[in-house]
Amino acid sequence: MRIRNETASVENNLAGGERMLLTGAEIVVECLKEQGVDTVFGYPGGTILNVYDALYKHSGEITHILTSHEQGAAHAADGYARATGKVGVCMATSGPGATNLVTGIATAYMDSVPMVAITCNVNLPLLGKDSFQEVDIAGVTMPITKHGYIVKDVNILADTIRKAFAIAGSGRPGPVLVDITKDVTANQCEYTKMPAAEPMVKNSDNEADIDQAIALIKEAKKPFIYVGGGAVISGACEEVRVFAEKAGAPVCDTLMGKGVYDGHDPLYTGMIGMHGTKASNFGVSECDLLIALGARFSDRVVGNPKKFAEHAKVLHIDIDAAEIDKNIRTDVSVVGDLKDVLQKINVRLEKQEHEEWLAHIMELKEKYPLNYDSSVLSCPYIMEELDRITGGEAIITTDVGQHQMWAAQYYKYAKPRTFLSSGGLGTMGYGLGACIGAKVGNPDKICVNIAGDGCFRMNMNELATASRYHIPIIQIVINNHVLGMVRQWQTLFYGKRYSQTVLQDKVDFCKVAEGLGCEAIRVTKKEEVAPAIEKALALKAPVLLDCIIPEDDKVFPMVPAGAPISDAFDAQDLEKK
């Protein structure tokens, strides 16, 4: 059979399920179309050239975003996935192209983000011979993927890609690597179009556990709900809201759980953990039942595990059985999809009344509000203005550090998938790529990246990607000329020995942005913030706001590493010492 490369001919033949002889590269593209992929992020190179040649012929069906660096492609695929709920796709060539994806893959793995990373390797006979740009990327990424494949036979290529998407998006999601030797992308085999498989659902027999959970909730006098990223992934926003009302319990969340529970709701107490609110940290420390919903009891949440919620029984609901009793011992656990489990509980649970407990939590909220120095330009003020101007409807991405915490604390997230941040790995340089991916996936949404000046330096080259494709994102740089979070620790715990955290140099971020094809605005005063944000929105182009803040602003409240979360302190507490 003669190969037909024309897109129209391929479509005509595949529409009726007819088998067709295609190259491996063409099969990759057809499988992406099967899975409903409309966008991929990547960077070409020698071993993946055949795939890019095939993509060229389908450019009207699959948009390829050429990033400035492969790490930017991985972060963009991650941001696309988090913001849309779809599987994100990134591509890279062998060797350094593939290894440049590693940080992005690890970021996705730690935060349970569905992603398929497609790489190509040297020809099969050259594997294991230290060939040019040869790296065992499947081996490198084994600890940071849900699964990894090396495809050495074109006949299994289509099924492998289908499995990769099914695994990435099923259960607890995560990244899957598909590495394909170059000769496989050139070889031919018969291909039959298949419909995209539904995500694999594992039905677990958890009715007895649900009965125990309901009994525990009914016994509680002082329940507290702790919401993690699993609630976002499950799409359990409405179920969590109903459950909180029925359980009569206040609600705190993690970085990954932002937006599941409306930040404006009276039952909401803010974030828990190292930079959580005192209301959340103190409340959890006093409760008699802690209900963890799709959360993993991270060390940044728990602090000292022996002192965490030490007066409480623990109910843990999660899809991943491996998380049960991993960090915190539970009294009752339910393994299953959170949305499904809560639906079952909500039907059977009568409304619980805890007026005295809720009144106490309200007192904590009133007594310990978040506060900051209002006399100077600060990130909290910028976030509050951004919240006001966007009506809380923007998608906020962040890098990692002080600005990340301020963005989590002071923007009121009312919907899931609107706060995208590297929570588990803590990846500096994550935010800009993620913001681009989020905007591509949600073109009608305002997308803003909040970065510190240290983080921004790591992947600021992706501004060129935003300008190349006219992607109208807003990049806000919280510029304090220091590595703020590390400096905060040095100030509080290292005798103000500022080792390698001062960034007083000659870098001009506005000129950098303009040089990369973007608009730029410098902000030095509070009164300049709102006009700058409004101008950036009106421009409908990629815009950088360089916001100059004091070098010694600190994120409060704070819990020292390894200390009980009940030890949370703020600036006022330090002044009293």
Secondary structure, DSSP 8 states (H G I E B T S, - for coil): ------HHHHHHHHHTT--EEEEHHHHHHHHHHHTT--EEEEE--GGGHHHHHHHHTTTTTSEEEE-SSHHHHHHHHHHHHHHHSS-EEEEE-STHHHHTTHHHHHHHHHTT--EEEEEEES-GGGTTTT-TT---HHHHHGGGSSEEEEE--GGGHHHHHHHHHHHHHSSS--EEEEEEEHHHHHSEEEE---------------HHHHHHHHHHHHH-SSEEEEE-HHHHHHT-HHHHHHHHHHHT--EEE-STTTTSS-TTSTTEEEE-STT--HHHHHHHHH-SEEEEES----HHHHBSTTTTTTTSEEEEEES-GGGTTTSS--SEEEES-HHHHHHHHHHH------HHHHHHHHHHHHHS-----TTS--HHHHHHHHHHHHTT-SEEEE-SSHHHHHHHHHS---STTSEE---SS--TT-HHHHHHHHHHH-TTS-EEEEEEHHHHHHHGGGHHHHHHTT---EEEEEE-SB-HHHHHHHHHHSTT--TT-B--S---HHHHHHHTT-EEEEE-SGGGHHHHHHHHHHHTS-EEEEEE--TT---SSB--TTSBGGG-B-HHHHHH-
